[in-house]
Amino acid sequence: MKCLFIINPSSGTKTIQKNLDQMIGQMILKQIVQTIDVFYTQKRRCLSA
């Protein structure tokens, strides 16, 4: 099984990192997943004309 996390750090508090680390650790220990991908979104850039 694969697991994909997409994190938007600007949408709230930064407490998700600790919870994410715990979730990933448990899934690996229990051999629930084989592949874990974590992506962080970035703030939109303002383009001035």
Steps between C-alpha positions, in 0.01 A plus 500: 500500500612853425432808710504863384493803730463851359567765762408867466711664774340843456148371573534463875731417783823309459392226742426263213869411472510317835176316427618412150827359635305283746257376235779413258695324774203288599417406142860393438523301825173320430606444138179658371666694219792437268539851360434837664521828310472836675464821301489854636316766305643848465348840537369652177732748341366841406588591146499870432442620149 
